[in-house]
């Protein structure tokens, strides 16, 4: 029996006759006149789909003949298997590449056709959420695009979650620790206050307590000494460049938000222990060593990082690489007790989730999940976790107004600092990076309407669909008995949008504007047990806004009728992908490059909805 491994290069580069019985003299004479040298015949481009298809056809024909040496049939079977697998991979890569570019062009075309959105807001959306192709022009002819959703059967693994404060906390009863005990599950936790209580070292206590809530420290035998060292390195990395926005406070905020998305909705029960650990770890390190500038800035200036990562998700790749380099330092790997398989699986989740925070992938990610939810059994587990982290990353517009306003101010200052650097280098200002031209309220309204509301609606729909599927499979109960998840972000989004609308109007209402300005100065954390009361207040305030939005948009973004419109709006904006690493908008946490100079209302009009309907039908 022939005990030899066959590689693709072997099959493509060596004459097939080597594995066959010697040819007869007649056969040799018949082929002696061939003008094609053997090296040309067998050493053409091995990755050309046509050559692969030809090789498969020849091997299959050879298999049917009787001119094969004894015991060589297994070799042919292996060769055919390799070639078919290679052909499938190349075909998938080519389809995915064409689909990605087509979708970006399509989204740019649809956005430019929307009439009631200010030009500056359109420019910012396009610059932030579309993949820019450098060095060649893009045609504006939108090709057809079909999403490819990987079908993965959703597993049923219900995990035990402890929501109560840990009884084995560290001995000290510091104010920071007491705050975590009482407010970690509060959607509007004042992370700025917590950071000040920890003297700018938020992760050492926060990450440990978050892991304890899921009993993950015992489950994976996490080394607490190494974990503390690792968290110290992460804190130093976040604060390396002195960013106003992308710093350790932001990383801590996304970690807490990710935790609350899992516990508030009950979605943690859908995930395995290892998946929860990977997702929380991803949230903590997702922007470590952020430079305070966007991916596009790195590409345009030819930075060392852009050269290292070939202009592809520059910052996101850097964040992942940095975090794992930290673990290579002495006594800094908290996961030494994980098995090799668990460590590899966790790393795979982390890589995919953090790369998913690149806003240039926003619309591809959203569209794929929309298509997958048409049949919730086809939802990819990694795609679900990636969407959770992505939505957490851009979630500050879903927090209380004082928190959201402070985050927006910090992000705008970071954008302006990039604009100052661009001016010094003689580069044009990126969108929302001009101190003189940017109008914050208008861009924030556009961000909430086009990005945040559709994304959070889709996230809630994903939670509902997957938890319903789990409910039906595990209990065999009727779907009517299933309760949809609580969405704490809905009312906050309404209130914050209304505030920005008020601020975008001419200053004829100094009283209202003054109130908004006052609230940004002092952030008062909500008491833990007043969640219901604050929600009632938010609901009352939002009722007024419903009337305003209804008059502008026809339907409220969260109504059943408007949900489809929002999803279409998202699809409409769907290939506006940003080369930046930061979250989208002032209200985002990626690196957005931003310049917006419009005071018009970017709300979705009925006419725009019609444009979106037509566009979606065409897709």
C-alpha positions as CSV (number, residue, x, y, z in Angstrom):
1,X,0.0,0.0,0.0
2,X,1.4,3.4,-1.0
3,X,2.0,5.4,2.3
4,X,2.6,8.8,0.8
5,X,0.8,12.1,1.5
6,X,-0.3,14.0,-1.5
7,X,-0.3,17.8,-1.6
8,X,-2.0,20.2,-3.9
9,X,1.3,21.3,-5.3
10,X,2.3,17.7,-5.9
11,X,-0.9,17.0,-7.9
12,X,-0.6,20.1,-9.9
13,X,3.1,20.2,-10.5
14,X,4.0,16.5,-11.1
15,X,2.9,14.5,-14.2
16,X,-0.2,12.5,-13.5
17,X,1.4,9.6,-15.4
18,X,3.8,9.1,-12.5
19,X,1.0,7.4,-10.6
20,X,-0.2,5.4,-13.6
21,X,0.8,2.2,-15.3
22,X,3.5,2.7,-18.0
23,X,2.1,3.7,-21.3
24,X,2.1,1.4,-24.3
25,X,4.3,2.2,-27.3
26,X,1.2,3.2,-29.2
27,X,0.2,5.7,-26.5
28,X,3.7,7.1,-26.5
29,X,3.7,7.5,-30.3
30,X,0.2,9.1,-30.2
31,X,1.4,11.8,-27.7
32,X,4.9,12.3,-29.1
33,X,3.8,15.0,-31.5
34,X,2.4,17.2,-28.7
35,X,3.7,20.7,-28.9
36,X,3.0,21.5,-25.2
37,X,6.1,21.0,-23.0
38,X,5.3,18.9,-19.8
39,X,6.3,21.8,-17.5
40,X,3.9,24.2,-19.3
41,X,1.1,21.6,-19.2
42,X,1.3,20.9,-15.5
43,X,2.7,24.2,-14.1
44,X,0.2,26.7,-15.2
45,X,-1.4,28.9,-12.5
46,X,-2.5,26.3,-9.9
47,X,-5.1,28.5,-8.4
48,X,-6.9,29.3,-11.6
49,X,-10.4,27.8,-11.2
50,X,-10.3,26.6,-14.8
51,X,-7.1,24.7,-14.3
52,X,-8.4,23.1,-11.1
53,X,-11.6,22.1,-12.8
54,X,-9.6,20.6,-15.7
55,X,-7.3,18.7,-13.3
56,X,-10.4,17.3,-11.5
57,X,-11.9,16.2,-14.8
58,X,-8.7,14.5,-15.9
59,X,-8.2,12.7,-12.6
60,X,-11.8,11.5,-12.6
61,X,-11.4,10.2,-16.2
62,X,-8.2,8.5,-15.2
63,X,-9.9,6.8,-12.3
64,X,-12.4,5.2,-14.7
65,X,-9.6,3.6,-16.8
66,X,-7.8,0.4,-16.1
67,X,-4.3,1.9,-16.5
68,X,-3.8,2.6,-12.8
69,X,-1.1,0.9,-10.8
70,X,-2.1,-1.5,-8.1
71,X,-2.7,0.2,-4.8
72,X,-2.7,3.7,-6.4
73,X,-6.5,4.2,-6.3
74,X,-6.3,5.7,-2.8
75,X,-3.8,8.3,-4.1
76,X,-6.2,9.4,-6.8
77,X,-9.1,9.6,-4.3
78,X,-7.0,11.8,-2.0
79,X,-5.9,14.0,-4.9
80,X,-9.5,14.5,-6.0
81,X,-10.6,15.4,-2.5
82,X,-7.8,18.0,-2.1
83,X,-8.6,19.6,-5.5
84,X,-12.4,19.7,-4.9
85,X,-11.8,21.3,-1.5
86,X,-9.4,23.8,-3.0
87,X,-11.9,24.6,-5.7
88,X,-14.6,25.3,-3.1
89,X,-12.4,27.6,-1.0
90,X,-11.3,29.7,-4.0
91,X,-14.8,29.9,-5.3
92,X,-16.0,31.1,-1.8
93,X,-13.2,33.7,-1.5
94,X,-14.0,35.1,-5.0
95,X,-17.7,35.3,-4.3
96,X,-17.1,37.0,-0.9
97,X,-14.7,39.5,-2.4
98,X,-17.1,40.5,-5.2
99,X,-20.0,40.7,-2.7
100,X,-18.1,43.0,-0.3
101,X,-17.2,45.5,-3.0
102,X,-20.6,45.3,-4.7
103,X,-22.3,46.0,-1.4
104,X,-20.2,49.1,-0.7
105,X,-20.9,50.6,-4.1
106,X,-24.6,49.8,-3.7
107,X,-24.8,51.5,-0.3
108,X,-23.0,54.6,-1.5
109,X,-25.3,54.9,-4.5
110,X,-28.4,54.5,-2.3
111,X,-27.2,57.0,0.3
112,X,-26.4,59.6,-2.4
113,X,-30.0,59.2,-3.7
114,X,-31.6,60.1,-0.3
115,X,-32.9,63.7,-0.6
116,X,-33.8,64.8,2.9
117,X,-30.4,64.2,4.6
118,X,-27.9,67.0,4.7
119,X,-24.9,66.6,2.4
120,X,-22.4,66.8,5.2
121,X,-24.1,64.0,7.1
122,X,-24.1,61.9,3.9
123,X,-20.4,62.5,3.5
124,X,-19.7,61.5,7.0
125,X,-21.8,58.3,6.8
126,X,-20.1,57.3,3.5
127,X,-16.6,58.0,4.9
128,X,-17.3,56.2,8.1
129,X,-19.2,53.1,7.1
130,X,-17.9,52.2,3.6
131,X,-14.8,50.4,2.6
132,X,-12.6,52.9,0.7
133,X,-10.7,51.4,-2.2
134,X,-7.4,53.2,-2.5
135,X,-5.4,53.5,-5.7
136,X,-8.3,52.9,-8.1
137,X,-11.7,54.3,-8.9
138,X,-15.0,52.7,-8.1
139,X,-17.8,52.7,-10.6
140,X,-21.1,53.8,-9.2
141,X,-23.0,51.1,-11.0
142,X,-24.4,48.9,-8.3
143,X,-24.0,45.2,-9.1
144,X,-26.3,42.7,-7.6
145,X,-25.4,41.4,-4.2
146,X,-26.4,38.2,-2.5
147,X,-25.3,37.6,1.1
148,X,-23.8,34.2,2.0
149,X,-24.8,33.1,5.5
150,X,-23.0,30.2,6.9
151,X,-25.4,27.7,8.4
152,X,-24.4,26.6,11.8
153,X,-26.8,24.6,14.0
154,X,-27.4,26.6,17.3
155,X,-26.3,24.4,20.2
156,X,-28.3,24.1,23.4
157,X,-26.0,24.9,26.3
158,X,-27.7,26.7,29.2
159,X,-25.2,28.2,31.6
160,X,-25.5,29.0,35.3
161,X,-25.2,32.8,35.9
162,X,-24.8,34.4,39.3
163,X,-26.2,37.9,39.3
164,X,-25.7,38.5,43.0
165,X,-22.5,40.2,44.2
166,X,-19.7,37.7,44.9
167,X,-19.4,36.6,48.5
168,X,-15.6,36.1,48.1
169,X,-14.6,39.6,47.1
170,X,-11.3,41.0,48.1
171,X,-11.0,41.9,51.7
172,X,-11.0,45.7,51.2
173,X,-14.3,47.5,51.1
174,X,-13.2,50.4,48.9
175,X,-15.8,52.8,47.4
176,X,-15.0,51.4,44.0
177,X,-15.7,47.8,45.1
178,X,-18.9,48.8,46.8
179,X,-20.0,50.6,43.7
180,X,-19.4,47.5,41.6
181,X,-21.4,45.4,44.0
182,X,-24.4,47.6,43.8
183,X,-24.3,49.0,40.2
184,X,-22.6,46.5,37.9
185,X,-26.0,45.4,36.5
186,X,-27.2,49.0,36.1
187,X,-27.5,50.0,32.4
188,X,-26.6,53.6,33.2
189,X,-23.7,53.0,35.6
190,X,-21.5,56.1,35.8
191,X,-18.3,54.6,34.6
192,X,-16.5,58.0,34.8
193,X,-17.2,58.0,38.6
194,X,-16.0,54.4,38.9
195,X,-12.7,55.2,37.0
196,X,-12.0,58.1,39.4
197,X,-12.6,55.8,42.4
198,X,-10.0,53.4,41.0
199,X,-7.5,56.2,40.2
200,X,-7.5,55.4,36.5
201,X,-7.1,51.6,37.0
202,X,-10.6,50.3,36.2
203,X,-10.0,46.8,34.9
204,X,-8.3,45.2,37.9
205,X,-11.4,45.1,40.0
206,X,-14.0,45.3,37.2
207,X,-12.9,42.4,35.1
208,X,-12.4,40.1,38.1
209,X,-15.9,40.9,39.5
210,X,-17.5,40.5,36.0
211,X,-15.9,37.0,35.7
212,X,-17.1,36.1,39.2
213,X,-20.7,36.9,38.2
214,X,-20.5,33.9,35.8
215,X,-18.3,31.7,38.1
216,X,-15.7,31.7,35.3
217,X,-12.6,32.1,37.6
218,X,-13.3,28.7,39.2
219,X,-14.5,27.2,36.0
220,X,-11.3,27.9,34.1
221,X,-8.9,28.1,37.1
222,X,-7.9,31.6,36.1
223,X,-4.7,32.8,37.8
224,X,-5.7,36.0,39.7
225,X,-2.1,37.1,40.1
226,X,-1.5,36.9,36.4
227,X,-4.9,38.4,35.7
228,X,-4.0,41.5,37.8
229,X,-0.7,41.9,35.9
230,X,-2.5,41.5,32.5
231,X,-5.1,44.1,33.5
232,X,-2.4,46.5,34.5
233,X,-0.8,46.2,31.1
234,X,-4.1,46.7,29.4
235,X,-4.8,49.9,31.4
236,X,-1.4,51.2,30.4
237,X,-2.0,50.4,26.8
238,X,-5.3,52.2,26.7
239,X,-3.8,55.4,28.2
240,X,-0.6,55.2,26.2
241,X,-1.6,58.0,23.8
242,X,-3.7,60.2,26.2
243,X,-6.9,59.9,24.1
244,X,-10.0,61.9,25.2
245,X,-12.3,59.0,24.1
246,X,-10.5,55.8,23.3
247,X,-9.0,55.2,26.7
248,X,-9.4,52.8,29.6
249,X,-12.7,54.4,30.6
250,X,-14.1,53.6,27.2
251,X,-12.8,50.0,27.4
252,X,-14.4,49.6,30.9
253,X,-17.7,51.0,29.6
254,X,-17.8,48.5,26.7
255,X,-17.0,45.7,29.1
256,X,-19.9,46.7,31.5
257,X,-22.2,47.2,28.5
258,X,-21.4,43.8,27.1
259,X,-22.1,42.2,30.5
260,X,-25.4,44.0,30.8
261,X,-26.4,43.0,27.3
262,X,-25.9,39.3,28.3
263,X,-27.6,39.6,31.7
264,X,-30.4,42.1,31.1
265,X,-31.7,40.1,28.1
266,X,-30.9,36.7,29.5
267,X,-28.8,35.9,26.4
268,X,-26.0,34.5,28.5
269,X,-28.0,31.3,28.8
270,X,-27.5,30.8,25.0
271,X,-23.7,30.9,25.3
272,X,-21.2,28.5,26.6
273,X,-18.9,29.4,29.5
274,X,-16.0,29.7,27.1
275,X,-17.9,31.9,24.8
276,X,-18.9,34.2,27.6
277,X,-15.2,34.4,28.7
278,X,-14.1,35.1,25.2
279,X,-16.7,37.8,24.7
280,X,-16.0,39.6,27.9
281,X,-12.2,39.4,27.2
282,X,-12.8,40.8,23.7
283,X,-14.8,43.8,25.2
284,X,-12.0,44.6,27.6
285,X,-9.1,44.6,25.0
286,X,-11.0,45.7,21.9
287,X,-9.4,49.2,21.7
288,X,-6.1,48.7,23.6
289,X,-3.3,51.0,22.4
290,X,-5.7,53.0,20.3
291,X,-3.8,55.8,18.7
292,X,-6.7,58.4,18.8
293,X,-6.8,58.5,15.0
294,X,-8.8,56.6,12.4
295,X,-7.8,53.7,10.1
296,X,-8.2,56.1,7.2
297,X,-5.7,58.5,8.8
298,X,-3.2,55.6,9.2
299,X,-3.7,54.6,5.6
300,X,-3.4,58.2,4.2
301,X,-0.3,58.9,6.2
302,X,1.3,55.6,5.5
303,X,1.9,54.8,9.1
304,X,3.9,51.9,10.4
305,X,0.7,50.1,11.5
306,X,-0.9,50.6,8.1
307,X,2.3,49.0,6.5
308,X,2.3,46.2,9.0
309,X,-1.4,45.3,8.5
310,X,-1.6,46.1,4.7
311,X,-4.4,48.8,5.2
312,X,-6.9,46.2,6.4
313,X,-8.6,46.9,9.7
314,X,-5.3,48.5,10.8
315,X,-6.2,49.4,14.4
316,X,-8.4,46.4,15.1
317,X,-5.6,44.0,14.1
318,X,-3.2,46.1,16.3
319,X,-5.6,45.8,19.4
320,X,-5.7,42.0,19.1
321,X,-2.0,41.6,18.5
322,X,-1.2,43.9,21.4
323,X,-3.4,42.0,23.9
324,X,-1.8,38.7,23.0
325,X,1.7,40.1,23.2
326,X,0.9,41.3,26.7
327,X,0.1,37.7,27.6
328,X,3.6,36.6,26.5
329,X,5.2,38.8,29.2
330,X,6.2,37.2,32.5
331,X,3.4,36.3,34.9
332,X,0.8,38.0,32.6
333,X,-1.1,35.1,31.1
334,X,-4.3,34.5,33.2
335,X,-5.4,31.5,31.0
336,X,-2.5,29.1,31.6
337,X,-4.9,26.4,32.8
338,X,-7.0,26.4,29.6
339,X,-6.6,23.4,27.4
340,X,-5.0,24.0,24.0
341,X,-8.3,23.4,22.3
342,X,-10.1,25.9,24.6
343,X,-7.4,28.5,24.2
344,X,-7.5,28.2,20.4
345,X,-11.3,28.4,20.4
346,X,-11.3,31.4,22.6
347,X,-8.7,33.2,20.5
348,X,-10.8,32.5,17.4
349,X,-13.8,34.2,19.0
350,X,-11.7,37.1,20.2
351,X,-10.1,37.7,16.8
352,X,-13.5,37.7,14.9
353,X,-15.3,39.8,17.5
354,X,-12.7,42.5,17.7
355,X,-12.2,42.6,13.9
356,X,-16.0,43.1,13.8
357,X,-15.7,46.4,15.6
358,X,-14.1,47.9,12.4
359,X,-17.0,50.1,11.3
360,X,-16.1,49.5,7.6
361,X,-17.7,46.0,8.2
362,X,-20.8,47.5,9.8
363,X,-23.3,47.1,6.9
364,X,-22.0,43.7,5.8
365,X,-22.4,42.4,9.4
366,X,-25.9,43.9,9.7
367,X,-27.1,42.6,6.4
368,X,-25.8,39.1,7.0
369,X,-27.6,38.9,10.4
370,X,-30.8,40.2,8.9
371,X,-30.7,37.4,6.3
372,X,-29.7,34.8,8.9
373,X,-32.7,35.7,11.1
374,X,-35.0,34.7,8.3
375,X,-34.3,31.3,9.7
376,X,-32.8,31.6,13.1
377,X,-31.4,28.1,13.1
378,X,-28.8,29.3,10.6
379,X,-27.3,32.0,12.8
380,X,-23.6,31.6,13.2
381,X,-22.6,31.7,16.9
382,X,-19.5,33.8,16.2
383,X,-21.6,36.2,14.2
384,X,-24.0,36.6,17.1
385,X,-21.2,37.4,19.5
386,X,-19.6,39.8,17.1
387,X,-22.8,41.7,16.7
388,X,-23.1,42.0,20.5
389,X,-19.6,43.5,20.9
390,X,-20.2,45.8,17.9
391,X,-23.4,47.1,19.3
392,X,-21.8,47.6,22.7
393,X,-19.0,49.5,21.1
394,X,-21.4,52.1,19.6
395,X,-23.8,52.1,22.5
396,X,-23.3,55.4,24.3
397,X,-26.3,57.0,22.5
398,X,-28.4,54.4,24.4
399,X,-27.3,55.6,27.8
400,X,-28.7,58.4,29.9
401,X,-28.4,61.9,28.4
402,X,-25.6,63.1,30.8
403,X,-23.5,60.1,30.0
404,X,-24.2,60.2,26.3
405,X,-23.4,63.9,26.1
406,X,-20.1,63.5,27.9
407,X,-19.1,60.6,25.7
408,X,-20.0,62.7,22.6
409,X,-17.9,65.7,23.8
410,X,-14.9,63.5,24.4
411,X,-15.2,61.8,21.0
412,X,-15.6,65.1,19.3
413,X,-12.4,66.5,20.9
414,X,-10.6,63.4,19.7
415,X,-11.8,64.0,16.2
416,X,-10.8,67.6,16.3
417,X,-7.3,66.6,17.5
418,X,-7.0,64.4,14.4
419,X,-8.3,67.3,12.3
420,X,-5.5,69.5,13.7
421,X,-2.9,66.9,12.8
422,X,-4.4,66.6,9.2
423,X,-4.1,70.4,8.9
424,X,-0.5,70.3,10.0
425,X,0.2,67.6,7.4
426,X,-1.6,69.5,4.6
427,X,-4.3,66.9,4.4
428,X,-8.0,67.7,4.0
429,X,-10.0,67.3,7.2
430,X,-11.8,64.0,7.6
431,X,-15.5,64.1,8.2
432,X,-16.4,65.6,11.6
433,X,-12.8,66.5,12.3
434,X,-13.0,70.2,11.5
435,X,-13.4,72.4,14.6
436,X,-14.9,75.2,12.5
437,X,-17.3,73.3,10.3
438,X,-18.6,70.4,12.3
439,X,-22.2,70.6,13.6
440,X,-22.5,68.0,16.3
441,X,-26.3,67.9,16.8
442,X,-27.1,67.2,13.2
443,X,-24.5,64.4,12.8
444,X,-25.7,62.9,16.1
445,X,-29.3,62.7,14.9
446,X,-28.2,61.1,11.6
447,X,-26.0,58.6,13.6
448,X,-29.0,57.6,15.8
449,X,-31.4,57.4,12.9
450,X,-29.2,55.5,10.4
451,X,-26.8,53.5,12.6
452,X,-27.8,53.1,16.2
453,X,-31.5,52.6,16.1
454,X,-31.4,49.9,13.3
455,X,-28.5,48.2,14.9
456,X,-30.0,48.0,18.4
457,X,-33.4,46.9,16.9
458,X,-31.6,44.1,15.0
459,X,-29.7,43.1,18.2
460,X,-33.0,42.9,20.1
461,X,-34.5,40.8,17.3
462,X,-31.6,38.5,17.3
463,X,-31.9,38.0,21.1
464,X,-35.7,37.3,20.7
465,X,-35.2,34.8,17.8
466,X,-32.4,32.8,19.3
467,X,-33.8,32.7,22.8
468,X,-37.2,31.7,21.4
469,X,-35.5,28.9,19.5
470,X,-33.8,27.8,22.7
471,X,-37.1,28.0,24.6
472,X,-38.9,25.8,22.1
473,X,-36.2,23.2,21.9
474,X,-35.6,22.9,25.6
475,X,-39.1,23.0,27.0
476,X,-41.4,22.1,24.1
477,X,-43.6,25.0,25.1
478,X,-45.6,27.0,22.7
479,X,-44.0,30.1,21.4
480,X,-46.9,32.2,22.8
481,X,-45.6,31.6,26.3
482,X,-42.2,33.1,25.5
483,X,-41.5,36.7,26.6
484,X,-39.4,39.0,24.4
485,X,-36.3,40.4,25.9
486,X,-36.3,43.7,27.8
487,X,-34.7,46.5,25.8
488,X,-33.3,49.1,28.1
489,X,-32.0,51.2,25.3
490,X,-35.3,52.0,23.6
491,X,-36.4,54.9,25.8
492,X,-32.9,56.4,26.1
493,X,-32.6,56.5,22.4
494,X,-35.8,58.4,22.1
495,X,-34.9,61.0,24.7
496,X,-31.4,61.5,23.4
497,X,-32.6,62.0,19.8
498,X,-35.0,64.6,21.0
499,X,-32.3,66.5,22.9
500,X,-30.1,66.6,19.8
501,X,-33.0,67.8,17.7
502,X,-33.6,70.6,20.1
503,X,-30.0,71.6,20.1
504,X,-30.0,71.6,16.3
505,X,-32.7,74.2,16.1
506,X,-31.9,78.0,16.0
507,X,-31.4,79.3,19.6
508,X,-34.9,80.6,19.9
509,X,-35.5,78.4,22.9
510,X,-32.7,79.3,25.3
511,X,-34.4,77.6,28.2
512,X,-34.4,74.1,26.6
513,X,-30.9,74.4,25.3
514,X,-29.7,75.7,28.6
515,X,-31.1,72.7,30.4
516,X,-29.2,70.4,28.0
517,X,-26.0,72.2,28.6
518,X,-26.3,72.1,32.3
519,X,-26.9,68.4,32.4
520,X,-23.6,67.7,30.6
521,X,-21.6,69.5,33.3
522,X,-22.4,67.3,36.2
523,X,-23.1,63.6,35.8
524,X,-25.2,62.2,38.6
525,X,-25.4,58.4,38.7
526,X,-28.8,56.9,39.1
527,X,-29.4,55.0,42.3
528,X,-29.5,51.2,41.7
529,X,-33.1,50.8,42.8
530,X,-34.5,53.6,40.8
531,X,-34.3,51.9,37.5
532,X,-38.0,51.5,37.2
533,X,-38.7,55.1,38.2
534,X,-36.2,56.5,35.7
535,X,-37.7,54.3,33.0
536,X,-41.1,55.7,33.8
537,X,-39.8,59.2,33.6
538,X,-38.0,58.4,30.3
539,X,-41.2,56.9,29.0
540,X,-43.2,60.1,29.7
541,X,-40.5,62.3,28.1
542,X,-40.4,59.9,25.1
543,X,-44.2,60.2,24.5
544,X,-43.7,63.8,23.5
545,X,-40.9,62.8,21.2
546,X,-43.0,60.1,19.6
547,X,-45.3,62.9,18.3
548,X,-42.3,64.8,16.9
549,X,-40.7,61.8,15.3
550,X,-44.1,60.7,13.9
551,X,-44.5,64.0,12.2
552,X,-41.0,63.8,10.7
553,X,-40.7,60.2,9.9
554,X,-44.2,58.9,9.6
555,X,-43.6,56.1,12.2
556,X,-41.6,55.9,15.3
557,X,-38.3,53.9,14.8
558,X,-39.4,51.3,17.4
559,X,-42.9,50.7,16.1
560,X,-43.6,47.5,14.3
561,X,-44.2,49.4,11.0
562,X,-41.1,51.5,11.4
563,X,-38.9,48.5,12.2
564,X,-38.9,47.3,8.7
565,X,-38.2,50.9,7.6
566,X,-35.2,51.1,9.9
567,X,-33.9,47.7,8.8
568,X,-34.2,49.0,5.2
569,X,-32.6,52.2,6.2
570,X,-29.7,50.2,7.6
571,X,-29.5,48.1,4.5
572,X,-29.7,51.4,2.6
573,X,-26.7,52.6,4.5
574,X,-25.4,49.1,4.6
575,X,-22.3,49.4,2.7
576,X,-21.2,52.6,3.9
577,X,-18.2,51.2,5.6
578,X,-15.5,53.3,7.2
579,X,-11.8,52.7,6.9
580,X,-11.6,53.7,10.4
581,X,-11.3,51.6,13.4
582,X,-13.4,53.6,15.6
583,X,-17.0,53.4,16.1
584,X,-19.2,55.4,13.9
585,X,-20.2,58.9,14.7
586,X,-19.7,61.2,17.4
587,X,-21.7,58.7,19.2
588,X,-19.6,55.9,18.2
589,X,-16.6,54.3,19.6
590,X,-14.7,53.6,16.6
591,X,-12.2,55.8,15.0
592,X,-14.4,57.8,12.9
593,X,-13.1,60.5,10.7
594,X,-15.7,63.0,10.7
595,X,-16.7,66.4,9.3
596,X,-20.3,67.4,9.2
597,X,-21.5,70.9,8.2
598,X,-25.2,70.7,7.9
599,X,-28.0,72.0,10.0
600,X,-30.8,70.3,8.2
601,X,-32.8,67.5,9.7
602,X,-31.3,64.1,8.7
603,X,-34.5,62.2,9.8
604,X,-35.9,59.7,7.4
605,X,-38.7,61.1,5.3
606,X,-41.5,59.3,3.6
607,X,-39.8,60.0,0.3
608,X,-36.6,58.5,1.5
609,X,-38.3,55.4,2.7
610,X,-39.8,54.9,-0.8
611,X,-36.2,55.2,-2.2
612,X,-35.1,52.6,0.3
613,X,-38.0,50.3,-0.6
614,X,-37.1,50.5,-4.3
615,X,-33.5,49.9,-3.5
616,X,-34.2,46.9,-1.3
617,X,-36.5,45.3,-4.0
618,X,-33.6,45.7,-6.5
619,X,-31.3,43.9,-4.1
